[in-house]
Amino acid sequence: MDKSKIKKVVLAYSGGLDTSIIIPWLKENYNNCEVIAVSGNVGQADELEGLEEKALKTGASKLYIEDLTDEFVNDYIIPTVQAGAKYEEYMLGTSFARPIIAKRLAEIAVKEGADAICHGCTGKGNDQVRFELAIKAFAPDMPIIAPWREWSIKSREEEIEYAEAHNIPLKITRETNYSKDKNLWHLSHEGLDLEDAGNEPLYEKDGFLEMGVSPIKAPDKPTYITIDFEKGAPVALNGEKLSAKDIILKLNELGGANGIGLLDIVENRLVGMKCRGVYETPGGEILYFAHNYLETICLDKMTAHKKQELAVTFAELVYNGQWYTPLREALSAFVEKTQEHVTGKVKLKLYKGNIIKAGVWSEWSLYSEEIATFGEDEVYNQADSAGFINLYGLPIKVQAQVNKKNSDTARF
């Protein structure tokens, strides 16, 4: 990349440690270039407060704050939930937020006539891949600057030192310096004591959890909820019609209060290493559970089993930053077809970190109590099973007969 040609850079800006120091670093290392900061609002709430003032004081010429929350929920979160896609139990909170942010980043860069796009992802992480693959989909010829692959800074401690030297205000200290990612779906925690897989997460420590409480601190009384779905998408909570976004936000409150949604996982990163993270996804865990619960009565066996197989591929595509690919689009088309009759209501009991089934109903239910009953019925002839078993077991019987014949022949 010819640095002399870089006059204007669009930066993916969160106001966190990495992107806070990138603005002055870009100006120092890229000819005092103009830096336009872009923050995609995917529900990080208080993290957006004071962001414009901070970006401008740090050297940005302007800040875009783009409200992407509805699109994020409707076009990324819900299709992933409908797919039943989890990556090694991880509910993909950061993974499916990056493509929508990067898409808007690329659109603004093109609109502003930028010479490059910059992001603050490390060279060890997955996000660098997710951002850059999405940028390639919408601005394929745009140069990309990744400071972590260029600068001499080697650690978050050195980042803090750089910030202090440049009078950049930070909301963290060396003692609270977890690497976090927050949106309306989840909050992730990495680093510090969590880097030792032998350390128990500090769930009971004040300030560690932000979206809920430890199951130990949850109420001793259960909370019952109902969720209505239409074609696999949530449409009502406790009988109240709401948008999918508002349902998720309310489920975050209910789930968090009951200690739901904690995941401590050592996951296999795209770049080849294992990494430990602690995730808070209270509403997400409830929504995945409820949707799967409804599908158990609405999907036929072969569709359900094939969908489970393809959910692994879907999750890998999302995790690996391949949202804008023909295969992901094809899988989404398959999932959309499977959801045509996933309409109904589920009732759940939330209690100290547990989600307990409490009832499920659907006009499209394939479950028939009349057929499944252990009592007397007039719709299922049990004698029919003898013929079925004879045909189903025919290959086993023939193989056994051949084995016996050849075994007897070998004796002579």
Helices and strands as residue ranges (DSSP letters): G 3-5, E 8-12, H 17-29, E 34-41, G 45-48, H 51-58, E 62-67, H 69-72, I 73-77, H 78-83, H 97-112, E 116-118, H 127-138, E 144-145, G 147-149, H 156-165, E 179-182, E 187-190, G 192-195, G 215-217, E 223-230, E 233-237, E 240-241, H 244-257, E 262-268, E 274-280, H 282-298, H 301-319, H 326-338, E 344-351, E 354-361, H 369-372, H 384-392, H 394-409
